[in-house]
Amino acid sequence: MVSLKNQKKVLTTVYFLTFIALGLVAGALGPSIPSFAKNTATELSKISSMFIFSAFGYVMGSYLAGILFHKFPGNKVLAGVLVCMSTGIALLPIVHSLWILVALIFLVGMAQSNLDVGENALIVWLHGSKVAPYMNGLHFFFGIGSFIAPLIIAQSLKGTQTINLAFWIFAILILLPIPFLVRLDSPKNPDHVQPSHDTPTRPKASRATVVLLIIFFLFFSGGEITFSNWIYTHSLKTGFASVESAAYLTSTFWGTFMLGRLLGVVVSRYLSNRLIIWVDLLGGITSLVIMLIFPHSAAVLWVFSGFFGLFVATGFPTGMNLAGELNAVTARITSLIFTASSVSVMISPWIVGQFIERPNNQALIWVVLINISLAAVAMQAVQFSTRRDTQAALQPKEILPRSGSTD
């Protein structure tokens, strides 16, 4: 019989590999904007509407995820989500109607949010008090997918002059974890576990703390996603890159992003969640300010796009770790976090799209800076709301996946 410990290792590995799919989609959409515009004969200011529909999909999917992962085995839900995501990704590059494109983007957004919400909750349920390095590891694999996606697109454009081949490769890769997910038992939802009398319990986070955490994720996600979606087109419109080198610039961002998440696996063992988040916020703000001070320097854009990716990389997973530390991770709260985050992801990229075609404008950098700055304000408010805590709260009992094994 396979021990519970080995089951956890296998399931964790499958979750890591599954999260690559989310990274592939996130890393692919930004470099594909000009191709989508060309395929649909649409201006960039109008093609930016796809971000609104993607965010609507994220909102709907996040709400739906709170229900699905509360009622059904999480692994089976993930398998169905991957099928939907793969189908949408395979169709995106061959669509020539803007409205069909945004409809597909909406459906892909729903699938993304279900995968995002589900795996962030499942990894906490699986590892309990020991989740911090595993959470950062999960998001590191998102970084791997995000890093390789622009590289595959660059080669597809170079070899075929289209993004079709790249997206069909993504569609196949997204399907690979499904056979493992349908055979493995899902972690137990803590809402369905009766605590034992001898297990110390912690009070759940206050409503004010939950709201402030949601606001933090809303603006931090808005800044991160807006930058990753538009840095490709921003570099083209400012004259700093060709089509191919712009894809490599995007991969530079995602490469340092991936490196940051790898470092997060290590530093999360030694530094507090609050300290890591503040390093992320202040480093990200500093990088953006330097890009604004030197708006005509290609070298500054390349270097500090990389630094920005490095700093913001661990913000989201560490924020989830902090939410777990404050006892604010259930399927429904996680769903609310992603639902609220989608609001900023809906608005910020659209705002940038209205100005991106103007030559030498810095709308992208300003919008991202505002988002990250507001996230910093929200995090300060979180610390203020919990300032009376004099010591770390007890962590929840570790939750194991269902198994009939007695080994």
C-alpha positions as CSV (number, residue, x, y, z in Angstrom):
1,M,0.0,0.0,0.0
2,V,1.1,3.6,-0.7
3,S,1.6,5.6,2.5
4,L,-0.3,8.8,3.1
5,K,3.0,10.6,3.0
6,N,3.8,9.3,-0.5
7,Q,0.3,10.1,-1.6
8,K,0.8,13.7,-0.6
9,K,4.0,13.8,-2.5
10,V,2.4,12.5,-5.6
11,L,-0.6,14.8,-5.4
12,T,1.6,17.8,-4.7
13,T,3.7,17.0,-7.8
14,V,0.5,16.7,-9.9
15,Y,-0.7,20.1,-8.6
16,F,2.6,21.7,-9.4
17,L,2.5,20.3,-13.0
18,T,-1.2,21.3,-13.4
19,F,-0.4,24.9,-12.4
20,I,2.0,25.1,-15.4
21,A,-1.2,25.2,-17.5
22,L,-2.3,28.4,-15.7
23,G,1.0,30.0,-16.4
24,L,0.9,29.0,-20.1
25,V,-2.4,30.8,-20.6
26,A,-1.2,33.9,-18.6
27,G,2.1,34.1,-20.4
28,A,0.5,33.6,-23.8
29,L,-2.3,36.2,-23.9
30,G,-0.1,39.3,-23.7
31,P,2.3,38.5,-26.7
32,S,-0.8,37.4,-28.7
33,I,-2.6,40.7,-28.5
34,P,-1.3,42.1,-31.8
35,S,-2.1,38.7,-33.5
36,F,-5.6,38.7,-32.1
37,A,-6.0,42.3,-33.4
38,K,-4.8,41.3,-36.8
39,N,-7.0,38.2,-37.0
40,T,-10.1,40.2,-36.1
41,A,-9.2,43.4,-38.0
42,T,-9.5,45.3,-34.7
43,E,-7.7,48.2,-33.3
44,L,-5.7,47.7,-30.0
45,S,-8.0,50.0,-28.1
46,K,-10.9,47.7,-29.0
47,I,-9.1,44.4,-28.6
48,S,-8.4,45.5,-25.0
49,S,-12.1,44.7,-24.3
50,M,-11.0,41.0,-24.2
51,F,-9.5,41.8,-20.8
52,I,-12.9,42.9,-19.5
53,F,-14.5,39.7,-20.7
54,S,-11.6,37.6,-19.3
55,A,-12.1,39.3,-16.0
56,F,-15.9,38.7,-16.2
57,G,-15.1,35.1,-16.8
58,Y,-12.7,35.2,-13.8
59,V,-15.5,36.7,-11.6
60,M,-18.1,34.1,-12.7
61,G,-15.6,31.3,-12.4
62,S,-14.4,32.3,-9.0
63,Y,-17.9,32.4,-7.7
64,L,-18.6,29.0,-9.3
65,A,-15.4,27.6,-7.9
66,G,-16.5,28.4,-4.3
67,I,-19.5,26.2,-4.9
68,L,-17.9,23.4,-6.9
69,F,-14.9,22.9,-4.6
70,H,-17.1,23.0,-1.6
71,K,-19.5,20.3,-2.8
72,F,-17.4,18.1,-5.1
73,P,-14.0,16.3,-5.0
74,G,-11.5,18.9,-6.0
75,N,-9.4,16.7,-8.3
76,K,-12.4,15.8,-10.5
77,V,-13.3,19.4,-10.8
78,L,-9.8,20.3,-11.9
79,A,-9.9,17.6,-14.6
80,G,-13.0,19.1,-16.1
81,V,-11.6,22.6,-15.9
82,L,-8.5,21.6,-17.9
83,V,-10.6,20.1,-20.7
84,C,-12.5,23.4,-21.0
85,M,-9.3,25.4,-20.9
86,S,-7.6,23.3,-23.5
87,T,-10.5,23.5,-25.9
88,G,-10.7,27.3,-25.6
89,I,-7.0,27.8,-26.1
90,A,-7.0,25.6,-29.2
91,L,-9.7,27.7,-30.8
92,L,-8.4,31.2,-29.9
93,P,-5.8,31.7,-32.8
94,I,-8.2,30.7,-35.6
95,V,-11.1,33.0,-34.6
96,H,-11.7,36.0,-37.0
97,S,-14.6,37.6,-35.2
98,L,-14.0,39.9,-32.2
99,W,-17.1,38.8,-30.4
100,I,-16.4,35.1,-30.8
101,L,-12.9,35.9,-29.6
102,V,-14.1,37.6,-26.4
103,A,-16.6,34.9,-25.8
104,L,-13.8,32.3,-25.9
105,I,-11.7,34.6,-23.7
106,F,-14.6,34.7,-21.2
107,L,-14.8,30.9,-21.1
108,V,-11.0,30.5,-20.7
109,G,-11.2,33.1,-17.9
110,M,-13.8,31.0,-16.1
111,A,-11.6,27.9,-16.5
112,Q,-8.5,29.9,-15.3
113,S,-10.2,31.1,-12.2
114,N,-11.5,27.6,-11.3
115,L,-8.1,26.2,-11.6
116,D,-6.6,29.2,-9.7
117,V,-9.1,29.1,-6.8
118,G,-9.2,25.4,-6.6
119,E,-5.4,24.7,-6.4
120,N,-4.8,27.5,-4.0
121,A,-7.4,26.1,-1.7
122,L,-6.4,22.4,-2.2
123,I,-2.7,22.9,-1.5
124,V,-3.6,24.5,1.8
125,W,-6.0,21.7,2.7
126,L,-3.4,19.2,1.8
127,H,-0.4,20.6,3.8
128,G,-2.1,22.7,6.5
129,S,0.5,24.3,8.8
130,K,3.4,23.3,6.5
131,V,1.9,24.9,3.4
132,A,4.2,28.0,2.9
133,P,7.0,26.4,0.8
134,Y,4.5,24.3,-1.1
135,M,2.4,27.4,-1.9
136,N,5.4,29.1,-3.2
137,G,6.4,26.0,-5.1
138,L,2.9,25.8,-6.7
139,H,3.2,29.4,-7.9
140,F,6.8,28.7,-9.1
141,F,5.4,26.3,-11.6
142,F,3.0,29.0,-12.7
143,G,6.1,31.0,-13.4
144,I,7.5,28.2,-15.5
145,G,4.5,28.1,-17.7
146,S,4.5,31.9,-18.0
147,F,8.2,31.9,-18.9
148,I,8.0,29.4,-21.7
149,A,4.8,30.6,-23.3
150,P,6.3,33.8,-24.9
151,L,9.3,31.8,-26.1
152,I,7.1,29.2,-27.8
153,I,5.0,32.1,-29.3
154,A,8.2,33.8,-30.6
155,Q,9.3,30.6,-32.3
156,S,5.9,30.0,-33.8
157,L,5.9,33.6,-35.2
158,K,9.4,33.1,-36.5
159,G,8.7,29.8,-38.2
160,T,5.1,30.2,-39.3
161,Q,4.3,33.9,-39.0
162,T,1.3,33.0,-36.8
163,I,0.6,32.0,-33.2
164,N,-1.5,29.0,-34.2
165,L,1.2,26.3,-33.6
166,A,2.1,27.7,-30.2
167,F,-1.5,27.7,-29.0
168,W,-2.1,24.1,-30.2
169,I,1.0,23.0,-28.3
170,F,-0.4,24.8,-25.2
171,A,-3.7,23.0,-25.6
172,I,-2.0,19.6,-25.6
173,L,0.2,20.4,-22.6
174,I,-2.8,21.5,-20.6
175,L,-4.4,18.1,-21.0
176,L,-1.4,16.0,-19.7
177,P,-2.3,16.1,-15.9
178,I,-5.8,14.9,-16.4
179,P,-5.2,11.1,-16.1
180,F,-3.5,11.6,-12.8
181,L,-6.1,13.9,-11.4
182,V,-9.0,11.5,-12.1
183,R,-7.2,8.6,-10.3
184,L,-6.0,10.5,-7.2
185,D,-8.1,11.1,-4.1
186,S,-8.8,14.8,-3.3
187,P,-7.8,16.6,-0.1
188,K,-10.6,17.0,2.4
189,N,-12.4,20.3,2.7
190,P,-11.8,21.6,6.3
191,D,-15.5,22.7,6.3
192,H,-16.3,19.0,6.1
193,V,-13.9,17.9,8.9
194,Q,-15.1,17.7,12.5
195,P,-12.4,19.0,14.8
196,S,-11.4,16.7,17.7
197,H,-11.8,17.8,21.3
198,D,-8.1,17.7,22.0
199,T,-7.1,19.8,18.9
200,P,-6.5,23.5,19.6
201,T,-8.5,25.7,17.4
202,R,-8.1,29.3,16.3
203,P,-10.7,31.9,15.8
204,K,-11.4,32.7,12.2
205,A,-10.1,36.0,10.8
206,S,-12.4,39.0,11.5
207,R,-14.6,40.3,8.7
208,A,-12.5,43.5,8.6
209,T,-9.3,41.5,8.1
210,V,-10.9,39.4,5.3
211,V,-12.1,42.6,3.5
212,L,-8.7,44.2,3.8
213,L,-7.0,41.1,2.4
214,I,-9.4,41.0,-0.5
215,I,-8.5,44.7,-1.2
216,F,-4.8,43.8,-1.2
217,F,-5.3,41.0,-3.6
218,L,-7.5,43.1,-5.8
219,F,-4.9,45.8,-6.4
220,F,-1.8,43.6,-6.3
221,S,-3.3,41.2,-8.9
222,G,-4.4,44.2,-11.0
223,G,-0.8,45.5,-11.1
224,E,0.8,42.2,-11.8
225,I,-1.6,41.1,-14.5
226,T,-1.7,44.5,-16.2
227,F,2.1,44.6,-16.5
228,S,2.4,41.1,-17.8
229,N,-0.4,41.5,-20.4
230,W,0.8,44.8,-21.8
231,I,4.6,44.9,-21.5
232,Y,4.9,43.2,-24.9
233,T,2.8,45.8,-26.7
234,H,4.3,48.6,-24.6
235,S,7.8,47.8,-25.7
236,L,6.6,47.8,-29.4
237,K,4.8,51.1,-29.1
238,T,7.7,52.8,-27.4
239,G,10.0,51.6,-30.2
240,F,12.3,49.6,-27.9
241,A,11.7,46.2,-29.4
242,S,10.8,44.3,-32.5
243,V,8.1,41.6,-32.6
244,E,10.5,38.9,-31.7
245,S,12.5,40.8,-29.1
246,A,9.3,42.0,-27.4
247,A,8.4,38.4,-26.9
248,Y,11.9,37.9,-25.3
249,L,11.3,41.0,-23.1
250,T,8.1,39.4,-21.9
251,S,10.0,36.2,-21.2
252,T,12.6,38.2,-19.3
253,F,9.8,39.5,-17.0
254,W,8.4,36.0,-16.6
255,G,11.9,34.5,-16.2
256,T,12.7,36.7,-13.2
257,F,9.2,36.1,-12.0
258,M,9.9,32.4,-12.0
259,L,13.2,33.0,-10.3
260,G,11.4,35.0,-7.6
261,R,9.0,32.2,-6.9
262,L,11.8,29.7,-6.7
263,L,13.5,31.9,-4.2
264,G,10.2,32.2,-2.4
265,V,10.2,28.5,-1.7
266,V,13.4,29.0,0.3
267,V,12.9,32.3,2.0
268,S,9.4,31.4,3.1
269,R,11.0,29.0,5.5
270,Y,13.0,31.7,7.2
271,L,11.2,35.1,6.8
272,S,7.7,36.1,8.0
273,N,4.9,36.5,5.5
274,R,4.6,40.1,6.3
275,L,8.2,40.9,5.7
276,I,8.3,39.1,2.3
277,I,5.2,41.0,1.2
278,W,6.7,44.4,2.1
279,V,9.9,43.6,0.3
280,D,7.8,42.7,-2.8
281,L,5.7,45.9,-2.5
282,L,8.6,48.3,-2.0
283,G,10.8,46.6,-4.6
284,G,8.0,46.7,-7.2
285,I,7.2,50.3,-6.5
286,T,10.9,51.3,-6.8
287,S,11.3,49.5,-10.1
288,L,8.3,51.3,-11.6
289,V,9.4,54.7,-10.4
290,I,12.8,54.2,-12.0
291,M,11.1,53.2,-15.3
292,L,9.1,56.5,-15.1
293,I,12.3,58.5,-14.3
294,F,14.0,57.1,-17.4
295,P,11.2,56.6,-19.9
296,H,13.4,56.8,-23.0
297,S,15.9,54.1,-22.0
298,A,15.5,50.7,-23.5
299,A,18.1,49.3,-21.0
300,V,16.1,50.6,-18.0
301,L,13.0,49.0,-19.4
302,W,14.6,45.6,-19.8
303,V,16.5,45.7,-16.5
304,F,13.7,46.9,-14.3
305,S,11.0,44.9,-16.0
306,G,13.1,42.0,-14.8
307,F,13.4,43.4,-11.3
308,F,9.7,44.1,-11.2
309,G,9.0,40.5,-12.1
310,L,11.4,39.3,-9.4
311,F,9.8,41.5,-6.7
312,V,6.1,40.8,-7.4
313,A,6.6,37.1,-7.9
314,T,6.0,36.1,-4.3
315,G,3.4,38.6,-3.5
316,F,0.3,36.5,-4.3
317,P,1.4,33.2,-2.8
318,T,2.8,34.9,0.3
319,G,-0.5,36.8,0.6
320,M,-2.3,33.4,0.5
321,N,0.1,32.2,3.2
322,L,-0.7,35.2,5.3
323,A,-4.4,34.5,4.8
324,G,-3.8,31.0,6.0
325,E,-1.8,32.3,9.0
326,L,-4.8,34.5,9.8
327,N,-7.2,31.6,9.4
328,A,-8.9,33.1,6.3
329,V,-8.6,30.2,3.8
330,T,-11.8,28.4,3.0
331,A,-13.2,27.5,-0.4
332,R,-15.6,30.5,-0.1
333,I,-13.2,33.1,1.1
334,T,-10.6,32.0,-1.5
335,S,-13.4,32.4,-4.1
336,L,-14.1,35.9,-2.8
337,I,-10.4,36.8,-3.0
338,F,-10.3,35.8,-6.7
339,T,-13.6,37.3,-7.5
340,A,-12.6,40.7,-6.1
341,S,-9.2,40.5,-7.7
342,S,-10.9,40.1,-11.1
343,V,-12.5,43.6,-10.7
344,S,-9.1,45.3,-10.9
345,V,-7.9,42.8,-13.6
346,M,-10.9,43.9,-15.5
347,I,-10.4,47.6,-15.2
348,S,-6.7,48.2,-15.2
349,P,-5.7,46.4,-18.5
350,W,-8.7,48.1,-20.2
351,I,-7.5,51.6,-19.1
352,V,-4.0,50.9,-20.5
353,G,-5.6,49.7,-23.8
354,Q,-7.2,53.1,-24.2
355,F,-3.8,54.9,-24.3
356,I,-1.3,52.2,-25.5
357,E,-1.4,53.3,-29.1
358,R,-0.2,56.8,-28.3
359,P,3.5,57.0,-29.1
360,N,6.0,57.1,-26.2
361,N,3.3,57.1,-23.5
362,Q,3.8,55.6,-20.0
363,A,0.2,54.7,-19.2
364,L,1.2,51.1,-18.5
365,I,3.8,52.1,-15.9
366,W,1.5,54.6,-14.2
367,V,-1.5,52.3,-14.0
368,V,0.6,49.5,-12.5
369,L,2.3,51.9,-10.0
370,I,-1.1,53.1,-8.8
371,N,-2.2,49.5,-8.3
372,I,0.8,48.4,-6.4
373,S,0.8,51.5,-4.2
374,L,-2.9,50.9,-3.3
375,A,-2.0,47.3,-2.5
376,A,0.7,48.6,-0.1
377,V,-1.9,50.8,1.6
378,A,-4.2,47.8,2.0
379,M,-1.4,45.7,3.5
380,Q,-0.6,48.5,6.0
381,A,-4.3,48.4,7.0
382,V,-4.1,44.6,7.4
383,Q,-1.2,45.0,9.8
384,F,-3.0,47.8,11.7
385,S,-6.1,45.6,12.1
386,T,-4.0,42.8,13.6
387,R,-1.6,45.0,15.5
388,R,-2.8,43.6,18.9
389,D,-1.6,40.1,18.1
390,T,1.6,39.7,20.2
391,Q,2.5,36.2,18.9
392,A,1.8,34.0,15.9
393,A,-1.5,32.2,16.1
394,L,-1.6,28.4,16.2
395,Q,-1.7,26.8,12.8
396,P,-4.6,24.6,11.8
397,K,-4.2,20.8,12.0
398,E,-2.7,19.4,8.9
399,I,-5.3,17.9,6.6
400,L,-4.5,14.7,4.7
401,P,-6.0,13.5,1.5
402,R,-8.7,10.8,1.7
403,S,-7.3,7.3,1.5
404,G,-8.2,3.8,2.5
405,S,-4.5,3.1,3.4
406,T,-3.6,2.3,6.9
407,D,0.1,2.4,6.3
